[in-house]
Amino acid sequence: MNYFIITGASKGLGEGLAMELLQEDHHLLCISRTESEQLKKMAAAKNVSLDFFLYDLSDTQGIPDLIEKIFKKIDREQAKGVYLVNNAGLIRPVNRVEDCPPKEVDKHMRVNLLAPMLLTSGFIKHLQDWKVEKRILNISSGAAKNPYYGWSCYCTGKAGLDMFGLCVSEEQKNEEHPVKTMAVAPGIIDTGMQSTIRSTSARDFIHRDKFVSFKETGQLVSPALAGKKLAHLLLSDKFTDGEITDIRDDY
Ligand SMILES: NC(=O)c1ccc[n+]([C@@H]2O[C@H](COP(=O)([O-])OP(=O)(O)OC[C@H]3O[C@@H](n4cnc5c(N)ncnc54)[C@H](OP(=O)(O)O)[C@@H]3O)[C@@H](O)[C@H]2O)c1
């Protein structure tokens, strides 16, 4: 059995990925504040085990207990592989730095950076002496490498997540059964996050019109297609520990 812990599988890219992972001998363990009825129905129709853990990832203090609960669902005897996909994320606040409300900055960094760090820590701890395939896929963005006016939180969180993954790889690479970590920028996908970007004011995000035109000219990829590519990468030999890549380049 392969177990997949996926954050943000209730909508957007995470839902697209989870749908693609609804395969025989897979068990999906999904973390988000809301559920996807469609995903639950599809899992039931395909007879694939799927659990939703309703949780607000900005509550970082509770993450060790959450991981504990999730691992109670994982049967060590049955497990061939355990996978963690740090996908949940938000774009707000979109503003110049001095105009970002401190509470929103705090929440952003908790969800986009601290939660993946703590989930990773719990994942590694629980799997320490398990002789199984262990993989973490961090969902990155072009914003990890390129600064954008108005996206200081988002760019910083994604850059931090990329670097965090590299540090984890350094710590794990000489282990007998290492946790392999890879980060992938998934392209521009037609999700709620993109509609939030288009709804910001051009004053707060000076590139807004470019993102409006991506939508108008049909350049956004569907969550289903992006999810299919990510699932393929996650399960394939192309999954490379310590690599940061862009799904549009190779996959
Ligand atoms: N869309 C793009 O073009 C694009 C491009 C590059 C990278 N990405 C990255 O792809 C990932 C997915 O984004 P998306 O576009 O699919 O966004 P989305 O449609 O807005 O979905 C975000 C997901 O994250 C979950 N989430 C948000 N806040 C949460 C919280 N406090 N606690 C728990 N779960 C939370 C949401 O679940 P609930 O609302 O149910 O909690 C939802 O499932 C993000 O990491 C994003 O940065 C997206």
PDBQT file of the ligand as one rigid body, heavy atoms in Angstrom, charges set to zero:
ROOT
HETATM    1  N1  LIG A 301      -2.496  28.342  -9.281  1.00  0.00    +0.000 N 
HETATM    2  C1  LIG A 301      -1.288  28.656  -9.763  1.00  0.00    +0.000 C 
HETATM    3  O1  LIG A 301      -1.138  29.219 -10.877  1.00  0.00    +0.000 OA
HETATM    4  C2  LIG A 301      -0.072  28.286  -8.986  1.00  0.00    +0.000 A 
HETATM    5  C3  LIG A 301       1.190  28.594  -9.545  1.00  0.00    +0.000 A 
HETATM    6  C4  LIG A 301       2.340  28.246  -8.838  1.00  0.00    +0.000 A 
HETATM    7  C5  LIG A 301       2.218  27.607  -7.621  1.00  0.00    +0.000 A 
HETATM    8  N2  LIG A 301       0.988  27.338  -7.098  1.00  0.00    +0.000 N 
HETATM    9  C6  LIG A 301       0.943  26.660  -5.786  1.00  0.00    +0.000 C 
HETATM   10  O2  LIG A 301       0.079  25.537  -5.879  1.00  0.00    +0.000 OA
HETATM   11  C7  LIG A 301      -0.465  25.257  -4.581  1.00  0.00    +0.000 C 
HETATM   12  C8  LIG A 301      -1.967  25.092  -4.689  1.00  0.00    +0.000 C 
HETATM   13  O3  LIG A 301      -2.538  26.325  -5.102  1.00  0.00    +0.000 OA
HETATM   14  P1  LIG A 301      -3.920  26.429  -5.887  1.00  0.00    +0.000 P 
HETATM   15  O4  LIG A 301      -3.678  27.317  -7.019  1.00  0.00    +0.000 OA
HETATM   16  O5  LIG A 301      -4.484  25.088  -6.096  1.00  0.00    +0.000 OA
HETATM   17  O6  LIG A 301      -4.763  27.254  -4.805  1.00  0.00    +0.000 OA
HETATM   18  P2  LIG A 301      -6.288  27.117  -4.318  1.00  0.00    +0.000 P 
HETATM   19  O7  LIG A 301      -7.153  26.657  -5.423  1.00  0.00    +0.000 OA
HETATM   20  O8  LIG A 301      -6.569  28.389  -3.642  1.00  0.00    +0.000 OA
HETATM   21  O9  LIG A 301      -6.223  25.932  -3.251  1.00  0.00    +0.000 OA
HETATM   22  C9  LIG A 301      -5.506  26.101  -2.071  1.00  0.00    +0.000 C 
HETATM   23  C10 LIG A 301      -5.623  24.852  -1.219  1.00  0.00    +0.000 C 
HETATM   24  O10 LIG A 301      -4.922  25.107   0.006  1.00  0.00    +0.000 OA
HETATM   25  C11 LIG A 301      -5.780  24.862   1.108  1.00  0.00    +0.000 C 
HETATM   26  N3  LIG A 301      -5.539  25.814   2.191  1.00  0.00    +0.000 N 
HETATM   27  C12 LIG A 301      -5.455  27.155   2.095  1.00  0.00    +0.000 A 
HETATM   28  N4  LIG A 301      -5.344  27.698   3.320  1.00  0.00    +0.000 NA
HETATM   29  C13 LIG A 301      -5.355  26.662   4.195  1.00  0.00    +0.000 A 
HETATM   30  C14 LIG A 301      -5.273  26.572   5.596  1.00  0.00    +0.000 A 
HETATM   31  N5  LIG A 301      -5.186  27.659   6.381  1.00  0.00    +0.000 N 
HETATM   32  N6  LIG A 301      -5.326  25.355   6.173  1.00  0.00    +0.000 NA
HETATM   33  C15 LIG A 301      -5.442  24.238   5.431  1.00  0.00    +0.000 A 
HETATM   34  N7  LIG A 301      -5.528  24.261   4.087  1.00  0.00    +0.000 NA
HETATM   35  C16 LIG A 301      -5.478  25.458   3.486  1.00  0.00    +0.000 A 
HETATM   36  C17 LIG A 301      -7.203  25.043   0.557  1.00  0.00    +0.000 C 
HETATM   37  O11 LIG A 301      -8.107  24.237   1.302  1.00  0.00    +0.000 OA
HETATM   38  P3  LIG A 301      -9.297  24.818   2.233  1.00  0.00    +0.000 P 
HETATM   39  O12 LIG A 301      -9.717  26.136   1.659  1.00  0.00    +0.000 OA
HETATM   40  O13 LIG A 301     -10.322  23.744   2.174  1.00  0.00    +0.000 OA
HETATM   41  O14 LIG A 301      -8.649  24.931   3.563  1.00  0.00    +0.000 OA
HETATM   42  C18 LIG A 301      -7.058  24.514  -0.869  1.00  0.00    +0.000 C 
HETATM   43  O15 LIG A 301      -7.278  23.127  -0.901  1.00  0.00    +0.000 OA
HETATM   44  C19 LIG A 301      -0.052  26.436  -3.689  1.00  0.00    +0.000 C 
HETATM   45  O16 LIG A 301       1.068  26.062  -2.912  1.00  0.00    +0.000 OA
HETATM   46  C20 LIG A 301       0.339  27.509  -4.685  1.00  0.00    +0.000 C 
HETATM   47  O17 LIG A 301       1.258  28.415  -4.145  1.00  0.00    +0.000 OA
HETATM   48  C21 LIG A 301      -0.148  27.665  -7.745  1.00  0.00    +0.000 A 
ENDROOT
TORSDOF 0
